Amino acid sequence: MTRIFASARSSGDFWLTRRRPRHLPAHVLWQWILRFALPLLTVLGGTVLYWIWFDNVYGHHWGNTIGGIALAVTMVLIAVWSVGAWCSDAS
């Protein structure tokens, strides 16, 4: 009989354990941040690349070409990373 009383919790213990807030693990939170931030960075990079290459009001310069190529390579890498972040397992 004492085992039953020893293993049972009081109602106060039950409510204290039940009211604890649930937190997302850090890796899940960072994964969702990456899932939304990486496509946004890709779109912003595409907009800047469009401004540099196609909507250039100051004329073409060798720095625009070199900088645009570096930005395009970086955007491709971010796009691949974005696809990897969205296709990976969330657990």
Sequence and secondary structure as in RCSB ss.txt:
>XXXX:A:sequence
MTRIFASARSSGDFWLTRRRPRHLPAHVLWQWILRFALPLLTVLGGTVLYWIWFDNVYGHHWGNTIGGIALAVTM
VLIAVWSVGAWCSDAS
>XXXX:A:secstr
 HHHHHH   HHHHHHHHTS     HHHHHHHHHHHHHHHHHHHHHHHHHHHHTS SS   HHHHHHHHHHHHHH
HHHHHHHHHHHHS   
